[in-house]
Amino acid sequence: SPPPGLPPPPPPSLTHGASAESSQEDLPTCEGSNVAVGMEISEPVVENGETEMSPEESWDHKEEILESELASGPSGDAGPIEECTQEMMEEEEEMPKPKSMVAPPGAPKKEHVNVVFIGHVDAGKSTIGGQIMYLTGMVDKRTLEKYEREAKEKNRETWYLSWALDTNQEERDKGKTVEVGRAYFETEKKHFTILDAPGHKSFVPNMIGGASQADLAVLVISARKGEFETGFEKGGQTREHAMLAKTAGVKHLIVLINKMDDPTVNWSNERYEECKEKLVPFLKKVGFNPKKDIHFMPCSGLTGANLKEPSDFCPWYIGLPFIPYLDNLPNFNRSVDGPIRLPIVDKYKDMGTVVLGKLESGSICKGQQLVMMPNKHNVEVLGILSDDVETESVAPGENLKIRLKGIEEEEILPGFILCDLNNLCHSGRTFDAQIVIIEHKSIICPGYN
């Protein structure tokens, strides 16, 4: 057992002496399974100086590594096999795993919806995301207790929920999201991907990347005295994020007025209405229709009040809590029979070329021949992952990783589009743009930049 206070080493390195079958069960496999993996980590996680496998690495590599480890046998004096196996079982008990959801065979595919959480730094975006994952069973109680212990050791008690989304050490130490964190959760009717965008001013470009893939934006506002005003003033990210979300094509906005449990607010209806009154004229100016496109609701990310179940603290709020509200949203109009359009948001090398993006229209299946525009490269689809689950075919709205044959990673840029052979997208050298200047000096004159 490791000394107290240190996280246990990852299970893959403890497979010495155990049977190949039992070890194989511990590893998440993608073949033919419908397991929805709880989190996506873009950097390898480092624990005790050992690097754990991240989903960005090869889909097939995990088995190969395991076999070579078993073949090499225990390193040094491992002691009796029974002792080693017992130790391994103890370690595994301590290692919290994200809960995975298995769809029953033959179950209809749920509609995929991308939700981006936007708002000022420290409004509580990652905490709400972590709380939703716990309430929908994607993170179990033991994992959260582990995060809580670790957060307490760093005097960051109230941050533990956000650690379900802020997975790298820098984000945890500073309490600030840097990359767009991703997580998945399911309701009765829909499959949601949370895109947790950074709220800090320095990371606005990362936030734009998240918003451009979203079907729906959740603007998180802190009701705490002083915090709402800071986020909404000139230079605060509340205004900028709302504007960027609209510009990125997000049509629906849910405004979560968070931290209602704070002593300065205490579930006050007056404070809730005050925040609403200040926000509505601004959101209207940005281009959202207050009657059709915006829905306000109070909540507490830390306690989970009004996220899944109605809260007794706000009898004045009439409406569904957050998760049931999302589940009852009308279906998005997606064109399954339309031309294939997959805008590329990222790419990397992994046993070939892998591209990432959200399928906007059409459907793609394994082995299909496609064209990468605008450089007109013919490519073949070797494998498809939808939210980290391997699949044979996909429909619009799904977040994909596609392994391609016939093109090098260096030949692809974000913004390129995968198209159907018989229905290519148009490309041009000139276009009309509408430019919105968010912050500017008092006068625009020749030479202004």
Secondary structure as the mmCIF struct_conf table of DSSP 4:
data_model
#
loop_
_struct_conf.conf_type_id
_struct_conf.id
_struct_conf.beg_label_comp_id
_struct_conf.beg_label_asym_id
_struct_conf.beg_label_seq_id
_struct_conf.end_label_comp_id
_struct_conf.end_label_asym_id
_struct_conf.end_label_seq_id
HELX_LH_PP_P HELX_LH_PP_P1 PRO A 2 PRO A 3
TURN_TY1_P TURN_TY1_P1 PRO A 4 GLY A 5
BEND BEND1 LEU A 6 LEU A 6
HELX_LH_PP_P HELX_LH_PP_P2 PRO A 7 PRO A 10
HELX_RH_3T_P HELX_RH_3T_P1 PRO A 11 LEU A 14
TURN_TY1_P TURN_TY1_P2 HIS A 16 GLY A 17
BEND BEND2 ALA A 18 ALA A 18
HELX_RH_AL_P HELX_RH_AL_P1 ALA A 20 ASP A 26
BEND BEND3 LEU A 27 LEU A 27
HELX_LH_PP_P HELX_LH_PP_P3 PRO A 28 THR A 29
TURN_TY1_P TURN_TY1_P3 GLU A 31 GLY A 32
STRN STRN1 VAL A 35 ALA A 36
BEND BEND4 GLY A 38 GLY A 38
STRN STRN2 MET A 39 GLU A 40
BEND BEND5 SER A 42 GLU A 43
STRN STRN3 VAL A 46 GLU A 47
TURN_TY1_P TURN_TY1_P4 ASN A 48 GLY A 49
STRN STRN4 GLU A 50 THR A 51
HELX_LH_PP_P HELX_LH_PP_P4 GLU A 52 MET A 53
TURN_TY1_P TURN_TY1_P5 PRO A 55 GLU A 56
BEND BEND6 GLU A 57 GLU A 57
TURN_TY1_P TURN_TY1_P6 TRP A 59 ASP A 60
HELX_RH_AL_P HELX_RH_AL_P2 HIS A 61 SER A 72
BEND BEND7 SER A 75 GLY A 76
HELX_RH_AL_P HELX_RH_AL_P3 ILE A 81 GLU A 94
BEND BEND8 MET A 95 MET A 95
STRN STRN5 MET A 101 VAL A 102
HELX_LH_PP_P HELX_LH_PP_P5 ALA A 103 PRO A 104
TURN_TY1_P TURN_TY1_P7 PRO A 105 GLY A 106
HELX_LH_PP_P HELX_LH_PP_P6 ALA A 107 LYS A 110
STRN STRN6 GLU A 111 ILE A 118
BEND BEND9 HIS A 120 HIS A 120
TURN_TY1_P TURN_TY1_P8 VAL A 121 ASP A 122
BEND BEND10 ALA A 123 GLY A 124
HELX_RH_AL_P HELX_RH_AL_P4 LYS A 125 LEU A 135
TURN_TY1_P TURN_TY1_P9 THR A 136 GLY A 137
BEND BEND11 MET A 138 VAL A 139
HELX_RH_AL_P HELX_RH_AL_P5 LYS A 141 GLU A 153
TURN_TY1_P TURN_TY1_P10 LYS A 154 ASN A 155
HELX_RH_3T_P HELX_RH_3T_P2 GLU A 157 ALA A 164
TURN_TY1_P TURN_TY1_P11 LEU A 165 LEU A 165
BEND BEND12 ASN A 168 ASN A 168
HELX_RH_AL_P HELX_RH_AL_P6 GLN A 169 LYS A 174
TURN_TY1_P TURN_TY1_P12 GLY A 175 GLY A 175
BEND BEND13 GLU A 179 GLU A 179
STRN STRN7 GLY A 181 GLU A 186
BEND BEND14 GLU A 188 LYS A 189
STRN STRN8 LYS A 190 ASP A 196
BEND BEND15 HIS A 200 HIS A 200
HELX_RH_3T_P HELX_RH_3T_P3 LYS A 201 PHE A 203
HELX_RH_AL_P HELX_RH_AL_P7 VAL A 204 ALA A 211
TURN_TY1_P TURN_TY1_P13 SER A 212 GLN A 213
BEND BEND16 ASP A 215 ASP A 215
STRN STRN9 LEU A 216 SER A 222
BEND BEND17 ARG A 224 ARG A 224
TURN_TY1_P TURN_TY1_P14 LYS A 225 GLY A 226
HELX_RH_AL_P HELX_RH_AL_P8 GLU A 227 PHE A 232
BEND BEND18 GLU A 233 GLU A 233
TURN_TY1_P TURN_TY1_P15 LYS A 234 GLY A 235
HELX_RH_AL_P HELX_RH_AL_P9 GLN A 237 THR A 247
TURN_TY1_P TURN_TY1_P16 ALA A 248 GLY A 249
STRN STRN10 HIS A 252 ASN A 258
TURN_TY1_P TURN_TY1_P17 MET A 260 ASP A 261
BEND BEND19 ASP A 262 ASP A 262
TURN_TY1_P TURN_TY1_P18 PRO A 263 TRP A 267
HELX_RH_AL_P HELX_RH_AL_P10 ASN A 269 VAL A 286
TURN_TY1_P TURN_TY1_P19 GLY A 287 GLY A 287
TURN_TY1_P TURN_TY1_P20 PRO A 290 ASP A 293
STRN STRN11 ILE A 294 PRO A 298
TURN_TY1_P TURN_TY1_P21 GLY A 301 THR A 303
TURN_TY1_P TURN_TY1_P22 ALA A 305 LEU A 307
BEND BEND20 LYS A 308 GLU A 309
TURN_TY1_P TURN_TY1_P23 ASP A 312 PHE A 313
TURN_TY1_P TURN_TY1_P24 PRO A 315 TRP A 316
BEND BEND21 GLY A 319 GLY A 319
HELX_RH_AL_P HELX_RH_AL_P11 PHE A 322 ASP A 327
TURN_TY1_P TURN_TY1_P25 ASN A 328 ASN A 328
BEND BEND22 LEU A 329 LEU A 329
HELX_LH_PP_P HELX_LH_PP_P7 PRO A 330 PHE A 332
BEND BEND23 VAL A 336 GLY A 338
STRN STRN12 ARG A 341 LYS A 349
BEND BEND24 ASP A 350 GLY A 352
STRN STRN13 THR A 353 LYS A 358
STRN STRN14 SER A 361 SER A 361
BEND BEND25 GLY A 362 GLY A 362
STRN STRN15 ILE A 364 CYS A 365
TURN_TY1_P TURN_TY1_P26 LYS A 366 GLY A 367
STRN STRN16 GLN A 369 MET A 373
TURN_TY1_P TURN_TY1_P27 PRO A 374 LYS A 376
STRN STRN17 HIS A 377 SER A 386
TURN_TY1_P TURN_TY1_P28 ASP A 387 ASP A 388
STRN STRN18 VAL A 389 THR A 391
BEND BEND26 GLU A 392 GLU A 392
STRN STRN19 SER A 393 VAL A 394
TURN_TY1_P TURN_TY1_P29 PRO A 396 GLY A 397
STRN STRN20 ASN A 399 LYS A 405
BEND BEND27 GLY A 406 GLY A 406
HELX_RH_3T_P HELX_RH_3T_P4 GLU A 409 GLU A 411
TURN_TY1_P TURN_TY1_P30 PRO A 414 GLY A 415
STRN STRN21 ILE A 417 ASP A 420
TURN_TY1_P TURN_TY1_P31 LEU A 421 ASN A 422
STRN STRN22 ASN A 423 ASN A 423
HELX_LH_PP_P HELX_LH_PP_P8 LEU A 424 HIS A 426
BEND BEND28 ARG A 429 ARG A 429
BEND BEND29 ILE A 438 GLU A 439
BEND BEND30 SER A 442 SER A 442
TURN_TY1_P TURN_TY1_P32 PRO A 446 GLY A 447
#
